[in-house]
């Protein structure tokens, strides 16, 4: 069951497209990105070597690119599309009254 947290300071209107930003929600570093498909939330560091995604970028196809080794990930599914086999943890996201909410499992 998810606990939903408001991403303070972020809304669909104030997010720049193709810019990866980071916030802390319930002691978790969460990255957000807005692209042509929507807004997505995922763990803020690469699952391979821990590089911060906010230092990375989106390529021409809209894929997240890790700044360290250039591994590429689909922001919606977390799937590694460059073939290394890593999975990026993604979080459910809802837009409510022009505010962004992230669903986290709190144990």
Protein Blocks (a to p, Z undefined) as FASTA:
>chain_A
ZZddddehiafklpcghiacdddeehiacdddddfkbccdddfbdfklopafklmccdfk
opacdfklopacdfklopafeonopacdddddddeehiacdddddZZ
